[in-house]
Amino acid sequence: NAGVTQTPKFQVLKTGQSMTLQCAQDMNHEYMSWYRQDPGMGLRLIHYSVGAGITDQGEVPNGYNVSRSTTEDFPLRLLSAAPSQTSVYFCASIPWGRGHANYGYTFGSGTRLTVV
Amino acid sequence: AQTVTQSQPEMSVQEAETVTLSCTYDTSENNYYLFWYKQPPSRQMILVIRQEAYKQQNATENRFSVNFQKAAKSFSLKISDSQLGDTAMYFCAFMLYSGGGADGLTFGKGTHLIIQP
């Protein structure tokens, strides 16, 4: 199993550019989510999805869009990048349903994004 | 809303020593999990240990153990016989769960643990 795969690993954007961070998992996990990690802040939830066609906002959703058309993929879109979005982004997934919570989340390896 | 507090930004110990990382949390819910994640310089998030709130017995995983004090809302991580490879950022995390399943994770700000040779 590949687990959770994120691409790209590194990206530099200019202010105002758009891009999509890709996330794919092959574990048939219903629940997928995006976090950003900033120095001294821990990880904060951006958006999440409990299944195809269902998404919702987390703690810091502004400036980001998501969609979930398949169980496997959960892309994160930056429509107009800003320097404040410079961060490390993690995708994470977990099986959904009572009794599965103890599995804990599986994280991707992260994307380091720099907006100049 | 839930909050997680890690009061030690950085700790340094000698190899083979025992070290304890502190974590406190705040919630009014009853159904939740607590986790410790390790993040080495590779930035991969690695699950170290998990604790379900309704289980009174403290979780252990080899050299890693927790002291879970539910009434005090405290969840500390003890690393015994510390090794150079334990050098990393350690994050305490909280997760609610309901009849539907897991919720998102709330993280503390992390503790940078340095194991000195």
Interface residues (C-beta under 8 A of the other chain):
Chain A: E30 Y31 S33 Y35 G40 M41 G42 L43 R44 L45 Y48 V50 G58 V88 F90 A92 I94 P95 W96 G97 R98 H100 A101 N102 G104 Y105 F107 S109 G110 R112
Chain B: V4 P9 Y33 F35 S42 R43 Q44 M45 L47 R50 E52 F91 A93 M95 Y97 S98 G99 G100 G101 A102 G104 L105 T106 F107 G108 K109 G110
